[in-house]
Amino acid sequence: SEAVSATDEPWAGEAAAIARTDAPVTRAAVVGALRAVGVQPAGLIIVHSSLSRLGWVVGGAHTVVSALAEAVTPDGTIVMPSLSSNLGEPSRWEAPPVPASWW
């Protein structure tokens, strides 16, 4: 039988993020980093980022969005694309495709 490689595991991407991260990235760490680069309460920020470039984030994308909101406060504004492969046109899904009756 063939050996299963790490890339065949559903958690392989997360394992790779853990391997290249010195310490878990927390919400407080993200807020601190945003403050360090000048993000202020009631500010306006334009964000385009790659979650994987942050390292292993405790809570994933939700944590990053929460940290952004905390950094600018309810009086601030966050502008960012919200791309999701889960919100695409079902007739074009390929990995995996879904039955035409689901479209």
Backbone as CSV, one residue per row, in Angstrom:
resi,resn,N_x,N_y,N_z,CA_x,CA_y,CA_z,C_x,C_y,C_z
1,SER,0.837,-1.187,0.000,0.000,0.000,0.000,0.872,1.238,0.000
2,GLU,0.334,2.322,-0.546,1.082,3.572,-0.616,1.013,4.317,0.707
3,ALA,2.093,4.972,1.043,2.112,5.803,2.249,1.351,7.089,1.957
4,VAL,0.636,7.580,2.954,-0.095,8.831,2.820,0.852,9.968,3.160
5,SER,0.985,10.925,2.251,1.868,12.061,2.520,1.128,13.101,3.345
6,ALA,1.890,13.992,3.972,1.299,15.041,4.800,0.372,15.929,3.979
7,THR,0.668,16.088,2.692,-0.173,16.949,1.868,-1.510,16.311,1.544
8,ASP,-1.657,15.007,1.792,-2.925,14.327,1.565,-3.874,14.481,2.747
9,GLU,-3.363,14.936,3.871,-4.182,15.084,5.066,-4.977,16.385,5.005
10,PRO,-6.224,16.392,5.480,-7.028,17.611,5.422,-6.447,18.753,6.251
11,TRP,-5.624,18.446,7.211,-5.035,19.464,8.088,-3.613,19.830,7.685
12,ALA,-3.179,19.402,6.528,-1.793,19.627,6.113,-1.434,21.107,6.052
13,GLY,-2.333,21.945,5.562,-2.060,23.376,5.496,-1.884,23.984,6.874
14,GLU,-2.700,23.540,7.805,-2.590,24.038,9.178,-1.295,23.552,9.812
15,ALA,-0.920,22.326,9.555,0.339,21.794,10.086,1.525,22.582,9.545
16,ALA,1.465,22.968,8.270,2.548,23.757,7.675,2.622,25.130,8.330
17,ALA,1.466,25.741,8.624,1.448,27.054,9.293,2.044,26.943,10.689
18,ILE,1.724,25.882,11.396,2.282,25.673,12.742,3.795,25.521,12.655
19,ALA,4.268,24.777,11.660,5.700,24.517,11.520,6.511,25.789,11.251
20,ARG,5.904,26.783,10.591,6.660,28.000,10.264,6.349,29.162,11.216
21,THR,5.659,28.871,12.319,5.286,29.908,13.277,6.033,29.693,14.588
22,ASP,6.701,30.738,15.069,7.444,30.637,16.325,6.524,30.467,17.528
23,ALA,5.410,31.179,17.532,4.438,31.117,18.628,3.057,31.356,18.029
24,PRO,2.012,30.840,18.668,0.665,31.083,18.138,0.378,32.580,18.053
25,VAL,-0.293,32.980,16.988,-0.675,34.375,16.806,-2.057,34.548,17.426
26,THR,-2.154,35.430,18.399,-3.414,35.660,19.113,-4.063,36.961,18.653
27,ARG,-5.305,37.148,19.068,-6.010,38.395,18.771,-5.231,39.579,19.344
28,ALA,-4.769,39.450,20.574,-4.008,40.535,21.206,-2.741,40.845,20.418
29,ALA,-2.083,39.825,19.898,-0.872,40.036,19.110,-1.186,40.787,17.818
30,VAL,-2.291,40.450,17.179,-2.676,41.132,15.942,-3.020,42.592,16.238
31,VAL,-3.797,42.836,17.302,-4.127,44.217,17.677,-2.840,44.987,17.986
32,GLY,-1.929,44.373,18.717,-0.662,45.020,19.036,0.136,45.376,17.793
33,ALA,0.170,44.463,16.832,0.889,44.719,15.580,0.226,45.844,14.794
34,LEU,-1.097,45.869,14.791,-1.810,46.941,14.099,-1.527,48.289,14.758
35,ARG,-1.536,48.325,16.076,-1.213,49.560,16.806,0.228,49.996,16.489
36,ALA,1.143,49.024,16.418,2.555,49.337,16.165,2.773,49.987,14.795
37,VAL,1.903,49.681,13.831,2.045,50.292,12.502,1.154,51.519,12.337
38,GLY,0.518,51.950,13.429,-0.199,53.216,13.398,-1.698,53.170,13.303
39,VAL,-2.301,51.992,13.360,-3.763,51.921,13.325,-4.307,52.494,14.632
40,GLN,-5.238,53.442,14.497,-5.786,54.148,15.649,-7.285,53.907,15.796
41,PRO,-7.810,54.041,17.016,-9.267,53.999,17.197,-9.940,55.047,16.305
42,ALA,-11.086,54.698,15.783,-11.878,55.548,14.888,-11.166,55.782,13.550
43,GLY,-10.165,54.977,13.257,-9.416,55.136,12.016,-10.075,54.445,10.841
44,LEU,-9.487,54.652,9.701,-9.887,53.999,8.458,-8.719,53.139,8.013
45,ILE,-8.961,51.856,7.799,-7.904,50.986,7.290,-8.403,50.237,6.065
46,ILE,-7.509,50.054,5.135,-7.784,49.251,3.947,-6.909,48.016,4.064
47,VAL,-7.534,46.861,4.043,-6.832,45.611,4.322,-6.906,44.683,3.118
48,HIS,-5.758,44.170,2.735,-5.684,43.068,1.785,-4.586,42.164,2.325
49,SER,-4.942,40.999,2.785,-3.948,40.157,3.443,-4.122,38.696,3.073
50,SER,-3.135,37.935,3.473,-3.168,36.497,3.320,-3.044,35.892,4.712
51,LEU,-4.062,35.196,5.140,-4.058,34.603,6.479,-2.831,33.726,6.689
52,SER,-2.440,32.988,5.678,-1.296,32.084,5.829,0.012,32.834,6.088
53,ARG,0.115,34.080,5.643,1.343,34.851,5.858,1.493,35.306,7.309
54,LEU,0.411,35.248,8.077,0.475,35.647,9.484,1.045,34.540,10.360
55,GLY,1.071,33.333,9.856,1.465,32.180,10.673,0.214,31.478,11.175
56,TRP,0.353,30.716,12.253,-0.803,29.998,12.787,-1.553,30.918,13.737
57,VAL,-2.763,31.299,13.340,-3.579,32.231,14.112,-4.617,31.449,14.903
58,VAL,-4.606,31.641,16.224,-5.593,31.002,17.093,-6.972,31.524,16.691
59,GLY,-7.841,30.652,16.218,-9.179,31.072,15.804,-9.283,31.455,14.336
60,GLY,-8.161,31.417,13.624,-8.164,31.643,12.185,-8.631,33.027,11.758
61,ALA,-9.303,33.076,10.624,-9.725,34.338,10.016,-10.633,35.133,10.942
62,HIS,-11.473,34.453,11.698,-12.373,35.149,12.635,-11.566,36.004,13.615
63,THR,-10.468,35.474,14.103,-9.617,36.215,15.035,-9.040,37.462,14.374
64,VAL,-8.597,37.341,13.140,-8.013,38.489,12.449,-9.063,39.571,12.234
65,VAL,-10.248,39.201,11.788,-11.311,40.181,11.580,-11.701,40.829,12.909
66,SER,-11.793,40.038,13.971,-12.103,40.593,15.295,-11.030,41.571,15.760
67,ALA,-9.771,41.241,15.506,-8.663,42.123,15.881,-8.713,43.429,15.092
68,LEU,-9.027,43.352,13.804,-9.163,44.561,12.996,-10.259,45.458,13.560
69,ALA,-11.402,44.845,13.895,-12.516,45.614,14.453,-12.147,46.227,15.799
70,GLU,-11.431,45.487,16.626,-10.997,46.022,17.913,-10.027,47.184,17.725
71,ALA,-9.133,47.077,16.773,-8.128,48.111,16.561,-8.744,49.434,16.105
72,VAL,-9.748,49.389,15.236,-10.346,50.637,14.751,-11.538,51.075,15.593
73,THR,-12.027,50.199,16.462,-13.188,50.445,17.336,-14.461,50.594,16.508
74,PRO,-15.615,50.605,17.157,-16.870,50.752,16.404,-16.985,52.063,15.623
75,ASP,-16.177,53.057,15.969,-16.207,54.324,15.247,-15.323,54.319,14.003
76,GLY,-14.551,53.259,13.790,-13.651,53.180,12.653,-14.275,52.483,11.470
77,THR,-13.483,52.388,10.400,-13.942,51.758,9.157,-12.876,50.797,8.656
78,ILE,-13.321,49.600,8.279,-12.449,48.598,7.675,-12.939,48.361,6.251
79,VAL,-12.046,48.487,5.293,-12.367,48.211,3.897,-11.519,47.021,3.487
80,MET,-12.185,45.956,3.025,-11.432,44.765,2.630,-12.270,43.879,1.727
81,PRO,-11.617,43.160,0.801,-12.357,42.185,0.000,-12.748,41.009,0.886
82,SER,-13.848,40.400,0.577,-14.283,39.237,1.355,-14.509,38.067,0.413
83,LEU,-13.433,37.612,-0.198,-13.489,36.526,-1.162,-13.663,35.196,-0.452
84,SER,-14.491,34.363,-1.001,-14.692,33.046,-0.420,-15.025,32.049,-1.512
85,SER,-14.288,30.960,-1.530,-14.606,29.906,-2.496,-15.907,29.210,-2.132
86,ASN,-16.366,29.392,-0.909,-17.613,28.759,-0.472,-18.846,29.521,-0.935
87,LEU,-18.675,30.720,-1.463,-19.813,31.531,-1.870,-19.893,31.687,-3.388
88,GLY,-19.295,30.760,-4.097,-19.270,30.829,-5.553,-20.530,30.270,-6.186
89,GLU,-20.554,30.292,-7.486,-21.656,29.764,-8.276,-21.557,28.236,-8.291
90,PRO,-22.542,27.531,-7.705,-22.450,26.066,-7.582,-22.269,25.321,-8.899
91,SER,-22.776,25.876,-9.989,-22.626,25.180,-11.275,-21.176,25.139,-11.729
92,ARG,-20.319,25.956,-11.128,-18.904,25.994,-11.505,-17.994,25.296,-10.496
93,TRP,-18.566,24.752,-9.444,-17.749,24.076,-8.438,-17.135,22.818,-9.031
94,GLU,-15.845,22.626,-8.794,-15.141,21.475,-9.340,-14.489,20.605,-8.284
95,ALA,-14.300,21.111,-7.087,-13.557,20.360,-6.075,-14.318,20.338,-4.753
96,PRO,-15.314,19.573,-4.612,-15.911,18.651,-5.586,-17.066,19.320,-6.330
97,PRO,-17.405,18.776,-7.489,-18.611,19.269,-8.182,-19.847,18.830,-7.413
98,VAL,-20.918,19.573,-7.582,-22.173,19.188,-6.936,-23.189,18.831,-8.005
99,PRO,-24.189,18.031,-7.659,-25.200,17.646,-8.652,-25.927,18.873,-9.215
100,ALA,-26.291,18.824,-10.488,-26.997,19.918,-11.138,-28.278,20.284,-10.392
101,SER,-28.910,19.326,-9.755,-30.140,19.612,-8.996,-29.892,20.530,-7.808
102,TRP,-28.650,20.691,-7.385,-28.316,21.586,-6.250,-28.129,23.036,-6.708
103,TRP,-27.949,23.259,-8.005,-27.697,24.596,-8.499,-28.873,25.483,-8.215
